[in-house]
């Protein structure tokens, strides 16, 4: 008993305020020393020390992460490439490239030819939150799982499927035109056209995924699903920064005591739950309408080759984001760019209105013959890529050479699309909107443009399955809008693009335009 009492007295002695302060001070000093030597190692001794970049970015991931979280990542990376060249070390373990003519193939391409002996560059899963149901979609799946999923899902995006789905898409685009005419008739010709593009693309993708749209166009108003769709990719950056750099996790936990900062993440959870419910309802219908689910279920394999129910749910969530927000973003960007460049707008309008005499003539087949509309969109992809940053991949064991630079294994690498497309190493007058650069015989000034660097839908075996549907949607929507209306950009949106921020995707302000029905 006496020995126990003596022990307690000793402990109390050690737990004096002075000793506690000394212990905390020692802990902080050790942490500071560890961080200091970590920075020194990253700058001078790390295997990536030969790749140029800002001093602080080579030392720590904090500069990159701060810009990722405040939405200024795209212009920052563009500025870094102007300063440091083709390859930039943006964090101690990440390298961004703009040498797209070689980097796309080196990082994302098929493992053939000189790349045959190089292992596949796997997805950097630090950028992908853990799925709520335990199953990654096509975007985050490993190589074997991705191949199995893609084999089944490709049937939903074949040329045959697209032809079968056209009437579903056309009905909803016609509903958009009807709603826009109603707005004008209500003496309300000024509207945020981005919202209407969102309503349309969201109705289309939910109709094709769930067997029925969520009626954004019918109800002429925002559906809470749209906010959830944007919050889903926005949460990716927030969650990734917390995993990669715990200091931001601690910061978010601390600030949560003073303000609610959980909305973005909680909306992502709610979105996934709603998708699960809608998928179950669609599968239970057992219909043979030519939507995505019919093709997926019809062509699903058996046993280990089959998509599981959680995998179908995960990929349905992916389709809603990739099939709505990015298409609406491109339509919005193309509209603003045309209206800021009147000569381009006049050419597109003239082409559309000279080819068609009635709206029902505007079909998927016919819009693919509108040469100037197509190059206008191609230039919009270059100028305003819907995913402005990169698709991070991990360099395989043994390291590899990317655009001539040796990059050690385990490094996260990507082609930064916005910076690549706005670099004068790749394009003449990169800040000018010039659809003519994509014509078969462009002016001599643009003949040396590196057109191969523009890969809006990614590249290689993981390139987007739905790009042909996206092309068809945006061409149909733009053609029918311009066939029916004259558009005029409103003063409050003159600087629309300069007010953008990036949270995985572009965070777009309202795009205010006035509509005037075309008189024939």
Secondary structure as GFF3:
##gff-version 3
##sequence-region A 1 520
A	DSSP	alpha_helix	2	14	.	.	.	ID=ss1
A	DSSP	alpha_helix	17	40	.	.	.	ID=ss2
A	DSSP	pi_helix	41	45	.	.	.	ID=ss3
A	DSSP	alpha_helix	55	59	.	.	.	ID=ss4
A	DSSP	alpha_helix	62	70	.	.	.	ID=ss5
A	DSSP	alpha_helix	73	84	.	.	.	ID=ss6
A	DSSP	beta_strand	87	91	.	.	.	ID=ss7
A	DSSP	beta_strand	94	97	.	.	.	ID=ss8
A	DSSP	alpha_helix	100	108	.	.	.	ID=ss9
A	DSSP	three_ten_helix	113	115	.	.	.	ID=ss10
A	DSSP	beta_strand	122	123	.	.	.	ID=ss11
A	DSSP	three_ten_helix	125	127	.	.	.	ID=ss12
A	DSSP	alpha_helix	143	153	.	.	.	ID=ss13
A	DSSP	three_ten_helix	154	157	.	.	.	ID=ss14
A	DSSP	alpha_helix	159	185	.	.	.	ID=ss15
A	DSSP	beta_strand	190	192	.	.	.	ID=ss16
A	DSSP	alpha_helix	193	210	.	.	.	ID=ss17
A	DSSP	alpha_helix	216	219	.	.	.	ID=ss18
A	DSSP	alpha_helix	224	244	.	.	.	ID=ss19
A	DSSP	alpha_helix	246	255	.	.	.	ID=ss20
A	DSSP	alpha_helix	263	285	.	.	.	ID=ss21
A	DSSP	alpha_helix	292	298	.	.	.	ID=ss22
A	DSSP	three_ten_helix	303	305	.	.	.	ID=ss23
A	DSSP	alpha_helix	309	320	.	.	.	ID=ss24
A	DSSP	pi_helix	321	325	.	.	.	ID=ss25
A	DSSP	alpha_helix	326	340	.	.	.	ID=ss26
A	DSSP	alpha_helix	342	355	.	.	.	ID=ss27
A	DSSP	three_ten_helix	359	361	.	.	.	ID=ss28
A	DSSP	alpha_helix	364	367	.	.	.	ID=ss29
A	DSSP	alpha_helix	371	383	.	.	.	ID=ss30
A	DSSP	beta_strand	393	394	.	.	.	ID=ss31
A	DSSP	beta_strand	400	402	.	.	.	ID=ss32
A	DSSP	beta_strand	405	407	.	.	.	ID=ss33
A	DSSP	beta_strand	412	415	.	.	.	ID=ss34
A	DSSP	alpha_helix	417	421	.	.	.	ID=ss35
A	DSSP	three_ten_helix	435	438	.	.	.	ID=ss36
A	DSSP	three_ten_helix	444	446	.	.	.	ID=ss37
A	DSSP	three_ten_helix	451	453	.	.	.	ID=ss38
A	DSSP	three_ten_helix	460	462	.	.	.	ID=ss39
A	DSSP	alpha_helix	467	484	.	.	.	ID=ss40
A	DSSP	beta_strand	485	489	.	.	.	ID=ss41
A	DSSP	three_ten_helix	491	493	.	.	.	ID=ss42
A	DSSP	three_ten_helix	497	499	.	.	.	ID=ss43
A	DSSP	beta_strand	501	502	.	.	.	ID=ss44
A	DSSP	beta_strand	506	507	.	.	.	ID=ss45
A	DSSP	beta_strand	512	517	.	.	.	ID=ss46
###
